[in-house]
């Protein structure tokens, strides 16, 4: 009977103040969507690092006037370094072939380039791409090197964009969460006010504190859970509509977002939504009911 | 049953204490009137006994429990041994007489089956048999106060506190309520009543404790309002 009583109180409570409840749920779901998107992006950057760091190379471009001896010395340096997983040598001719494939769409550009305008290079894969700095130090001083390029830097630019988008959505999530908290607090206050007579009687006859507070806290939790569910649905729709359809070309580069990760957001959002609402409701009640 | 030892209560911002070094003992089964002018501090005693307010100094013992050092999470359980009646009845307007009394039982964890057994019984005791399903606005003031008494008594408390229970009632109805409280007192329940209704005090001839400016100025067995 107590469970039934509490559940009934929760439903009546949410319905009594339905506009506020809707506002609370919407802000909560927007905030949680942003949080989910941010976490997904974080996971995505991680996945992309794993994926691309396997492919990543350090390119050591040699100077035009490099001598055979210098070339040998550089090769020896690369081969003896413990950081190197594998390395290959690319001649000017091979570089041109690769260039032609890469820029097949702009024949004018390709026509303007000849064998001598592209440098020969060593392509080095490191066991751990994060060790680039160490490796660069080992090889830097060698004569005959024109430039050393870490492809990680190019990737880093992509990641930087990701990180700033992620940060932005985190900020939006935090701001919306703050608004949601205020709404939860306000809703609970209104609920407590409209039930002040019942609360007074309950205190008088010695109802336990949890029994007095539970309907209010649960009210907030239910709203939080609905918000989380809506946020999750928004994420899922977002993934299907944006990534799987509209921006599919982009996902080919950015590695696809696995559906499993999106599903993972459901318990996360539900947990965060429920806990945050419950906490806010409880704190509000401590100030407002003084039970 | 109730023991106040050198109790002083000063409200924040008040210039003088509401209760000033008050000591009084009330035995089990007693019927005690606290009388005195408005603002004399008599209602503060009720609040202290319920631990609605905390004594500034001194010790309050109720039911062999030291209320002054009672932890706040234990207060709800402590209050179940005390019934309360107020001048303004404090009934829930959207519930019938039966539901009002049953509510008090249900919120402390009693089942509906228990309520079905004891609520009609206690409503009969207070003389409301047959009016169980009336709403407060369908009852007279005296009847509403009977519902309040039934609610206070349904849990068979050891102590019944009544804060000006006849304050809103006409003299005849007041007498009826007093008869009811007297009957409850005869079941062994200690009754503490705060009032300034001189008629009632004079008729009942019970222990009278008079308070003035926060001090006990008279404590008389079988006293009158004076």
Interface residues (C-beta under 8 A of the other chain):
Chain A: X1 X2 X5 X197 X198 X200 X201 X202 X203 X204 X205 X206 X207 X208 X209 X211 X212
Chain B: X73 X75 X76 X77 X78 X79 X80 X82 X84 X90 X92 X93 X103 X104 X106 X107 X108 X109 X111 X112 X151 X155
